[in-house]
Amino acid sequence: MTARYYALMPKVSNMGDSKPTDKFAEIITFHVKYGKDADFESAIARVNDAAQKTKWPVAYIWYGLAFGGNTGDYVLVLAHKSWAEFEGKADTKPFRDMLKDGLGQTEADSVINRIDAAVASQTAEIIQFRPDLSYLPAK
């Protein structure tokens, strides 16, 4: 068993109306190359800038590994209230289109290239919230 502790990165997150009790969460872990953390973090900050500028309605939460596991791990959490939400909404721009609208084509390409150069690998999983196995403290 390996214990890992992740720190919320609120400055690059858009929590929207997502909650820890949403039915599903898409968990994407980015394994960043040694020495490339600053490049990766500045690139995701620019992604967040574009999302805020374009008022992109997608909620996302970033976490950075604070202790345990491999250094340079970052987790992106996308909450979903149902399986249907995995399809996305027809009126929501795709990620790359949002990035281009928010930053312009040249900088959008640069941000994608910086992320590609910083990331060694990534993994993805879907988790389902289980209220029957969860402790939810009274408010």
N, C-alpha and C positions, 0 to 999 in steps of 0.2 A: 504494500500500500504506500502511495506517495501523497503527501499532503502538499497542496498548492494553495497559495493565497493570491488573489488578484485584486488590484486596486482599480476602482472606477475611474474612468477618464472623462469627467463631465464636460471639459472644454471642447471635446471632439465628438460628443454624443448628442443625439436628438431623441430624448426619451419619449416624446409625444405622450400618448395615453397608454403606453405599454406598462404592464405590471408583472411582478414576479409570479403572480397567480394566473397569467394567461395560459390557455390550454397547452400550447406548444411553443417551443423556441428553437430557432435554427441557430446553431452554434458553429461558427467558423473560426478555427484557430490558425493564426498566421505564425509560422516559425521563421523569425527574422535572422538573417546572417549576422554573425558576430561583427560588431562595429558599425552596423547599419541601422541601429535603433533611431538615431536622430533623423536620418533620412526618411525612415518609415513614418515616424511621428509627425514630421513636418508635412509629408505628403497627405496623411489622413486629416491633418488640420486644414489643408487646402480643399480636400473633398468636403469637409464639414462647412467651410466657408461657402463653397458653391451650393451646397444643399440649403444653407440658410438664405443665401442671396436669391435663389430660385423658389424658395418656400416649398421645397420638395417634401411631400407629406409622409415619406417613409420614416418610421421610427427605428432607431438603431442605438445600441449601447456598446461602447468600447471599454475593455478592461486590459490592463497591462499586468503581467506576472510580477508580483512583488516579492514572493519567496517560494522556493521549492521548484522542482521540475527543471526544465531547460531554460536558460536565460534567453531573452529575446522572444518570448511568446506573448502574443496579443490575441484577445478574443473579441469577436464581433458577435453580438446577440441581436437577432431579429425575432421579435415576439409575434406570434400568430394566434388569433382567437379560434381559428378553425382550419381544417385542411384546405378549404376553398381559398383562404388567404395566401396560400403558397403560390397560387397562380398570379397574384398581383392584381392590381386594379387597372382596368382598361384606360382610365384617364390619367394614370401616373406614368410620367416619362421614364424610359429605361435609364439606368445608371449613367451610361456613357453620354446619352443625350443631355441629361441634367448637368453633367460635368462640363460639357461643351458650352451649354447655355450660360453656366455660371462663371466659367473661366476663359472661354474662348478656345478654339480648337488647338492652338499651339500649346497653351499651358495645360489643357486637359491631357494632351498626348504626353507632355512632360511628366505630369503627375502619375499617369499610368506607368510610364517607363521607370520612374523612381520606385514605385511600389514593386514592379516586376524585378528590378535590380536588387531590392532589399530583401525580398522574400525567398527563403530557401525552399519552403514547401508549405502546404496548408492541408488541414483536415476539416471535414464537415460532418456534423451529426444533427439529429433532431431529437429533442427531449420532450417528454410529455409531463406536465405538472400532475402530481398525484396528491390531492388533498388528503386522502386517507393515510398517506405516509408522511405528511408534513405537519410541522408545528407552526401554527399561525398565532402569535401572541395577540392578546386583546389590545385594542387601540386605546 
